Amino acid sequence: MKNSNLEEQKYIRAKKKVKAIKGFYVHLTVYILVNLFLIISRAFSNGDFEDLWQWQTYNTAIFWGIGIVFHAFNVFGMNFLLGSNWEERKIKDIMDRDKKQYWE
């Protein structure tokens, strides 16, 4: 009975995680499509491409992008950038380099 309850809790946690990951990818897709539309429409609004070099063209993408980064950290954690065992790999790499320099 206890094992069944534990498995059900694991299933519920996994389902919530999958829902969060799916939500992030939907958010990312909407971000890309909306910002592509905004940038392209702004570029072709005057018939010339001078508007591509103005701040107003990219401010939505930049600030919304900051929100996307925080959403990614919320869903994937800090391991999103460096990997789950980055510190251990980096320590081993530095120790290996130090050992080679010491003996050479």
Backbone hydrogen bonds in HBPLUS format (Angstrom, degrees):
<---DONOR---> <-ACCEPTOR-->    atom                        ^
c    i                          cat <-CA-CA->   ^        H-A-AA   ^      H-
h    n   atom  resd res      DA  || num        DHA   H-A  angle D-A-AA Bond
n    s   type  num  typ     dist DA aas  dist angle  dist       angle   num
A0005-ASN N   A0001-MET O   3.21 MM   4  6.50 153.4  2.29 143.7 150.0     1
A0006-LEU N   A0002-LYS O   3.00 MM   4  6.28 155.3  2.06 149.1 155.9     2
A0007-GLU N   A0003-ASN O   2.97 MM   4  6.18 158.1  2.02 147.0 152.7     3
A0008-GLU N   A0004-SER O   3.00 MM   4  6.20 151.1  2.09 141.7 149.8     4
A0009-GLN N   A0005-ASN O   2.98 MM   4  6.25 152.0  2.06 145.2 152.5     5
A0010-LYS N   A0006-LEU O   2.97 MM   4  6.25 156.3  2.03 147.8 154.4     6
A0011-TYR N   A0007-GLU O   2.91 MM   4  6.13 154.2  1.98 145.2 152.5     7
A0012-ILE N   A0008-GLU O   2.95 MM   4  6.20 157.1  2.01 146.8 152.5     8
A0013-ARG N   A0009-GLN O   2.97 MM   4  6.22 163.1  2.00 151.2 155.3     9
A0014-ALA N   A0010-LYS O   2.91 MM   4  6.09 162.0  1.94 149.4 154.7    10
A0015-LYS N   A0011-TYR O   2.86 MM   4  6.02 155.2  1.92 148.1 155.3    11
A0016-LYS N   A0012-ILE O   2.99 MM   4  6.22 155.3  2.05 147.6 153.7    12
A0017-LYS N   A0013-ARG O   2.96 MM   4  6.22 155.0  2.03 147.9 155.0    13
A0018-VAL N   A0014-ALA O   2.93 MM   4  6.17 161.5  1.97 151.5 155.9    14
A0019-LYS N   A0015-LYS O   2.96 MM   4  6.14 154.7  2.03 144.1 151.4    15
A0020-ALA N   A0016-LYS O   2.91 MM   4  6.15 150.2  2.00 144.4 152.6    16
A0021-ILE N   A0017-LYS O   2.91 MM   4  6.20 157.8  1.96 151.1 157.0    17
A0022-LYS N   A0018-VAL O   2.89 MM   4  6.06 162.0  1.92 149.3 154.5    18
A0023-GLY N   A0019-LYS O   2.91 MM   4  6.06 154.2  1.98 142.0 149.4    19
A0024-PHE N   A0020-ALA O   2.96 MM   4  6.23 149.4  2.06 144.3 152.1    20
A0025-TYR N   A0021-ILE O   3.05 MM   4  6.38 161.0  2.08 151.9 156.0    21
A0026-VAL N   A0022-LYS O   2.97 MM   4  6.21 151.9  2.05 149.4 157.4    22
A0027-HIS N   A0023-GLY O   2.94 MM   4  6.09 160.7  1.98 145.6 151.2    23
A0028-LEU N   A0024-PHE O   2.82 MM   4  6.08 156.9  1.87 151.5 158.2    24
A0029-THR N   A0025-TYR O   2.96 MM   4  6.06 155.9  2.02 140.8 147.0    25
A0030-VAL N   A0026-VAL O   2.95 MM   4  6.21 164.6  1.98 154.9 158.5    26
A0031-TYR N   A0027-HIS O   2.94 MM   4  6.09 157.7  1.99 146.7 153.5    27
A0032-ILE N   A0028-LEU O   2.99 MM   4  6.23 162.0  2.02 149.9 153.6    28
A0033-LEU N   A0029-THR O   2.99 MM   4  6.20 173.0  2.00 155.8 157.6    29
A0034-VAL N   A0030-VAL O   2.90 MM   4  5.90 170.2  1.91 154.4 157.8    30
A0035-ASN N   A0031-TYR O   3.02 MM   4  5.99 163.4  2.04 145.8 151.2    31
A0036-LEU N   A0032-ILE O   2.92 MM   4  5.98 153.9  1.99 146.9 154.4    32
A0037-PHE N   A0033-LEU O   3.01 MM   4  6.18 161.9  2.05 146.4 151.5    33
A0038-LEU N   A0034-VAL O   2.89 MM   4  6.17 161.3  1.93 151.2 156.5    34
A0039-ILE N   A0035-ASN O   2.93 MM   4  6.01 165.7  1.95 148.1 151.9    35
A0040-ILE N   A0036-LEU O   2.90 MM   4  5.95 166.6  1.92 152.5 156.9    36
A0041-SER N   A0037-PHE O   2.87 MM   4  5.88 162.9  1.89 149.2 154.8    37
A0042-ARG N   A0038-LEU O   3.02 MM   4  6.05 151.0  2.10 139.2 147.1    38
A0043-ALA N   A0039-ILE O   2.98 MM   4  6.12 147.4  2.08 141.5 150.5    39
A0044-PHE N   A0040-ILE O   3.09 MM   4  6.32 151.4  2.17 149.3 155.6    40
A0052-LEU N   A0049-PHE O   3.27 MM   3  5.67 157.0  2.33 107.1 113.7    41
A0053-TRP N   A0050-GLU O   3.29 MM   3  6.01 166.8  2.31 118.8 122.1    42
A0054-GLN N   A0051-ASP O   3.29 MM   3  5.43 160.5  2.33 114.3 113.0    43
A0057-THR N   A0054-GLN O   3.19 MM   3  5.70 149.3  2.29 110.1 118.3    44
A0058-TYR N   A0055-TRP O   3.05 MM   3  5.66 139.3  2.22 116.0 125.3    45
A0059-ASN N   A0055-TRP O   3.08 MM   4  6.04 131.1  2.33 156.0 169.9    46
A0062-ILE N   A0058-TYR O   2.96 MM   4  6.16 157.5  2.01 158.3 165.0    47
A0063-PHE N   A0059-ASN O   3.05 MM   4  6.17 178.4  2.06 153.3 153.8    48
A0064-TRP N   A0060-THR O   2.93 MM   4  5.82 159.8  1.97 148.1 154.9    49
A0065-GLY N   A0061-ALA O   2.84 MM   4  5.61 140.4  1.99 129.6 141.2    50
A0066-ILE N   A0062-ILE O   3.04 MM   4  6.37 142.3  2.18 143.5 152.3    51
A0067-GLY N   A0063-PHE O   3.30 MM   4  6.66 152.7  2.38 139.4 145.8    52
A0068-ILE N   A0064-TRP O   2.91 MM   4  6.30 144.2  2.04 143.7 154.6    53
A0069-VAL N   A0065-GLY O   2.95 MM   4  6.26 153.2  2.03 148.6 154.8    54
A0070-PHE N   A0066-ILE O   3.11 MM   4  6.46 160.2  2.16 149.5 153.9    55
A0071-HIS N   A0067-GLY O   2.91 MM   4  6.12 151.0  2.00 143.9 152.7    56
A0072-ALA N   A0068-ILE O   2.86 MM   4  6.12 152.9  1.93 148.1 155.3    57
A0073-PHE N   A0069-VAL O   2.96 MM   4  6.30 157.2  2.01 150.0 155.8    58
A0074-ASN N   A0070-PHE O   2.94 MM   4  6.14 150.7  2.03 143.6 151.8    59
A0075-VAL N   A0071-HIS O   2.98 MM   4  6.23 151.0  2.06 147.4 154.7    60
A0076-PHE N   A0072-ALA O   2.75 MM   4  5.73 170.3  1.76 160.0 162.6    61
A0077-GLY N   A0073-PHE O   2.81 MM   4  4.51 136.3  2.00 116.4 127.0    62
A0080-PHE N   A0077-GLY O   3.22 MM   3  5.89 166.5  2.24 116.1 119.7    63
A0081-LEU N   A0078-MET O   3.36 MM   3  6.23 152.4  2.44 122.3 124.0    64
A0083-GLY N   A0079-ASN O   2.92 MM   4  4.47 143.3  2.06 118.3 126.2    65
A0089-ARG N   A0085-ASN O   3.14 MM   4  6.36 163.3  2.17 152.5 157.3    66
A0090-LYS N   A0086-TRP O   2.88 MM   4  6.03 160.2  1.92 154.9 160.5    67
A0091-ILE N   A0087-GLU O   2.91 MM   4  6.10 160.7  1.95 152.8 157.8    68
A0092-LYS N   A0088-GLU O   3.03 MM   4  6.20 163.9  2.06 147.5 151.9    69
A0093-ASP N   A0089-ARG O   2.91 MM   4  6.09 154.9  1.98 144.8 152.3    70
A0094-ILE N   A0090-LYS O   2.94 MM   4  6.15 161.9  1.97 151.6 155.5    71
A0095-MET N   A0091-ILE O   2.90 MM   4  6.10 161.0  1.94 150.7 156.4    72
A0096-ASP N   A0092-LYS O   2.88 MM   4  6.05 154.7  1.94 147.3 154.3    73
A0097-ARG N   A0093-ASP O   2.98 MM   4  6.23 156.4  2.03 147.3 153.5    74
A0098-ASP N   A0094-ILE O   2.87 MM   4  6.08 159.3  1.91 149.8 155.7    75
A0099-LYS N   A0095-MET O   2.93 MM   4  6.09 152.7  2.00 144.7 152.1    76
A0100-LYS N   A0096-ASP O   3.03 MM   4  6.28 157.0  2.09 145.8 151.4    77
A0101-GLN N   A0097-ARG O   2.99 MM   4  6.21 159.7  2.03 150.4 155.7    78
A0102-TYR N   A0098-ASP O   2.91 MM   4  6.03 150.1  2.00 144.2 152.6    79
A0103-TRP N   A0099-LYS O   3.13 MM   4  6.31 153.8  2.21 146.6 152.1    80
A0104-GLU N   A0100-LYS O   3.06 MM   4  6.04 127.6  2.34 139.9 152.5    81
